[in-house]
Amino acid sequence: MSSETQDTRETPAETPEGLETPTAEQPAATAASVAKSRIERIDTALAWAPRILLVLVLLTGGAFALFVRQEEERQRLSTPVGRALEDLRRNVEDNPNDVVLAVRYGEALASAGMFREAINAFDQALKLDEEHTGAMLNMGMVLMADFRWNEAEPFFRKVTELTEGTEFQDLNARRGQAFFYLGQIAVEDGDYEEAVEYLRESLRIRRTASDTYFQLARAYHGLGDIDKAIENLYVALAFDPAYGEARFELGKFLAEQGKEASAAVEFRKVADKFPDAEMPIEALLEFGTVEQRISQAREAQEEGELQKAIEHATVAVAIEPASIEALLLRAELYEAAKRKADAVKDYEKILTLEPEHASATDALARLAPAPTPAP
């Protein structure tokens, strides 16, 4: 969820200050102004709330996705959301007919993991405005975060019905999000053809949404079209290179295709980004040990299969990036394959690990001699 889930009647946020409370003596215009200011300031305090709720929904993406999202959630829950809850509760009590406040309160509650209370808040908002698409979208997201898929789906469908043909940016964005979540539910349910339809519809509105390409990849994989699955993962990573789940999934799909070197490289990137995660390391260990891969690389080299030897050496480097033996072997193989730039990179890596390494030093002097000073 994002600020796109806000009702179009909302106003831009201001710098947070102490919340004012209108008194009975204040004129109606002043009281309305204070109420407006209160909403603006609460919105500022809750700037992270929709994003945290989105994190909670995305926890359904699998074991590695769970690890990644938990790390992000842990960081984001230290935001002012929790501190705004009490202020929101009081303001909702003071303004029981304010649908915007009810939605804001629900978002804050959901972001704090208080799903039952959040559902009650969104339910109250929908009683005030039964066609409030922001409240519907939020309700569906909370139900998804609580793994209540079947109950969430009707809310997303209703959003798509109410926003059909809309030209308003906020409503159109909600429509795109609703199709995305319907697609995600369909993927989880194994309805892959339906998922592709929903996700493509979402991409018509959210064309750069990396999460949608990720789910589309999962749907195509479910349909047995691994080439399209990989293609969509590359698109997801083009829009978000730090998308750990997409990169891990890419490694898995490449491994399924037998492209071990490419898969190992992707798993190593994930392992480096998430050093506490076990799954990418376990995936790398499925390729064997460094010693085994070095041995296989040398055998392939002796048989004249240079590209195959490079691939084995690349897997060895991915398993253990600090292995000087693996790096030196691959550098020598690159040289033999006339891939001078790649060889230089590996020799340079060796020297960062062992600055006095004689072979790497000699190789760099040969391949990348220092420029002669100008007279």
N, C-alpha and C positions, 0 to 999 in steps of 0.2 A: 504494500500500500504506500501511497505517497500523498503529497498535498493535493493530488488530483482527486482524492476521495472527499475533498471538502465541498460543502454546499456552495453553490454559486453566489449565495447571499453573503458570504463571509467577506471580511475586509482584510487588507494587508496587515502584517504584524508590526508592532512597534518595539522599542527597547523596553525590556521588563522593568517594572517599578513596583512599588507597593500597591496592592489592589485597593481600589476605592469602593466604598459602599454608599449608595445613594440614601439620603434620609427622607423622611416624610415631608420635611419642609422644603425640599428642593423642587423647583418647577419641573414639569414633565420633560421638557426638552433637555434640561441638565441631567436628569436621571437617565434618560435614554443615551445621552452622550457618555455618561459614566459606565453604563452597561456595555456599550459598544467598546469603550476603552478596555474594560475588563476582559472581554472576549479576545481582543487583540493581544493583550499581554499574556493571557493564558496560552494562546496559540504560539507565541514566541517561546514560552517555557516548554511547550510540547513539540518543538520542532523535530525531535528525534522519535516521538512516539509512533507515527505510522511506519517508519523504517524498522523499528524494533519489532513491530507486529509482523511486518513482511518477513523478517528473519525467522520468526516463530513458525510461519507458514512453510518456509522453505526447508525447515528441519526434516520434512518428509522425503527428501531426495536421496536417501540411502545412508549407509554407515559412514562413508567418508564425508558426505554432505553434512551429516550430523556433527561430526568433529569440527568442521570448518565453521558452521553456523553457531555452534556453542561458543567457539572462541570469539566470534564477532559479537554475539549476544552478551557475553561476559563484559566486553569493553563498553558496549553501548548502554547497558543497564546502569552504568555509573553516571548517566546524564541527569538533567533536572526533572525527568519524568516523575520519578518517585516523589520528589519534593513538591511537585505541582498537584498531586492527587488530593491532598487535604483542601487546598484552595478551591479546586474544582468541585469537590463534594459540597462544600458550603455554598458555592455559587449555583450549583444545580438545585439545591434545596431552596435557595432564594428565588430562583427563576425556573420553576418546574415546567413551564410551557416553552422553554427555549430549546428548540431542536438542535441548534448548533452546539450549545453547551453539552447537551446529552451525548452527542456524537463524540465531542472532544473527551468527555469523561470516559466513554467506552474505550476509546483508543488508548488512553492512559492506563486504564485498568488492564486491558489486554496486553499492553507492553510490559506490565509488571507481572504477567502470568496469571492474573486473576480472571480467568475465563468466564466463570459463572457470573460474576458481577458485571463483566463487560457485556455479556449477552443480555443481561437485564437492562443495561444502559441503552444498548442498541434497540432492544425491543421497545423501550420507552420512547426513543426517538421515532421509531416507525409508527407508534400509536399517535404521535403528534403529527407526523407527515408520512402517510403510508407509501408515498412514492419518492421518498428521499433515497436516491440511488447510492449516495455516500454511505448511509447507514446500512443499506442492504449489502454493499460490497464488503464493508467492515464486518458485518455479521457473518457472511460467508467465510471470510478469512479467519475469524476466531474459531468458527466451527471446524475449519480445516486444521488449524493449529492444535485443536483438541481431538483430531483424528475422527471427526464426525462427518465423513465425506458425504453420505447420502443426505444429511440435513443441510449441508452447505450448498449443494448443487442448485436447489430451487431458487436461492437468493441470487446466484450468478445469472441464472436463466432470466429471472425477472429484470435484472439490470439490462441485459441485452434487449429485452422487449421494450423497456421504457426508453432506451436510448437509440432505438432504431431510427435512422434518418436524421439524427441530430447534427447540428452544425456548431454547437457550443463546444469549445475546446475541453473544458473540464468534464462534461458529460461524455464526450467522445473518448477521452482518456479512460474513464471508468468502463466504457464499453470494451475497450481493448484489454483492460485488466480482467474483466469478467470472462472474456473468451479465453484468456490465458489460463485462468484457474479452472475453467471447464476442461480445457485441454489437459491440464495437469491431473485432474481427477480421472479423466479418461485413460491417461497413461497408466496411472496406478491401478485402474480397474482392468487393464489389458485390452481396452477398446481402442486399438492403435489407429485404425482408419478414421474413427470419429475424432480422435485426438489430433490427427494431422489437419483435419478440416477446421477445428476450433483454433489451433495454433496459427494456421495460415491466416485466418480471419483476424486474429490478434495482431499479426505482423503487418497487416494492412494499415493499422493505426500506430503500432509501436515498432517501427521498422528497425530500430537499432537496439532492441531489447535482447540482451545476451541470454537472459534466462529463458526466453521463449525459444530461441534457437537451440538451447540446451535440451529443453523438453521435446522439441521437434526431433532432435537427434535420437532421443530415447524412443520416440514413437516409431521412427523409421527402423531403428534397430529391432524393435518388437515385430515389425513387419518383415524382417529379414533382409532389408536393404541397407547393408552395412556401409556401402559407399556413400549413400546419401546421409547416413548418420554421421560419418566422419566429416563430410563436407559441411554439415551444419555445426559441428563442434568447432571446426576451424573458423567459421563465421562468428560464433559466440566468442571465441578467444580473440578475434580481430577487434571486436568491440570492447572486450574486457580481458586483457592479457593476464590479469591476476585472478581470473575465475578458476579457482582450484578444483572444484567439482568437475567442470568441463574438461580441464586438462587431464585429470585422473581418468575420466571416462574415455577420453581420446586414447590414452595409453592402453586401456583395456581393449578397445575396438581394434587398434592397430595390432595388438598382440593376437587377437582372433584371426586377423588376416595373415599372420605369420611374419609381420614386419617387426621383428624383435628389436632391432637397433633403434628404430624410430620410437617404438613403444617404451623402451628403456630410457631414452632421452626424456620423454614426457614424464615418466615416473620420477626420474631424478629431479626434474624441475619442481614437481610437487613436493618431493621430500625436502628439498632445500627451502621451499617457502614455508612448509609446515614441519619443522624439525621434531615436534613432539608427536606427530602422527605415525602410527605403526603401519597402516595399510600400504602406503607407497613403498616403504622399505620391504614389506612382505612381498609385494608385487615384483620388486627387483630381484629378490632372492629366488623367485620362481625360475629365473633364467640361469641359475646355477651359481658357482663361485667365480671369483676373479681368476683364480688359477685355471679352472676348467676352460673359461672363455679364452684366456691367453693361449692355452694349449691348442684349442680349436683354431684360433687365428693363425698360429704357426703352421699347423697342418694344412690349412687352406692356402697359405702362402707357398708352401713347398709344392703343392699341387697346381700352382699357377692361378688359383682363384683369388685374385687380388681384392675384388670388391667384397667377396664373402669374408675374407680375412679382416678387412676394415670393419665390417659389420660386427664380427665377433669381438674385435678390439674395442669398438664403441660400446658394446654391452658391458665389457669389463670395466671401462672407464665410468660408465653410469653406475655400476654396482659400487665401485670404490674410486671416487674422483681423485683421491690422493695417492693412487697407486702409480708410482714412477715407472714401474715395469710396463704397466698397461699403456700409459701415456707415451713412453718412449717407443714401444712397439707400433702404436698407431701412427706416431709421427713418421717413423721410418716407412710404414706402409703408404702414408700419404705422399711421401717423397717419391716412392716407387711408382705411384699412380699419377705423378706430375701435378699433384695438388699442393703446390708450394705454400700458399697462404694458410691452408689448414695445418700443414706440417709446422710452420712457424708458430702458430698459436699453441700447439701442443708443446713444442720445445720451450716456449716462454712460460707455460704453466709449470713445466718441470723446474725451471729456474726459480719460480716463486716458492716452490716447495724445497728445493735444494740449490741454493744460489751458486755453489761451486761444482755443480754437476758438469763433468768434463765433456761428455758426448753432446749434451744439449748446447753447451757453450760453443763447441766447435761447429755444430750444425747451424746455429744462428749466424756465426761468423761467415759461414759458407753461403747460407740462403739469404741472409739479410745483413750484409756488411754495413758497417757504419759509414755514413757519407763522408767523403774527403773534404776537409775544411777548405774554404775558398782562400786563395792566396791573398 
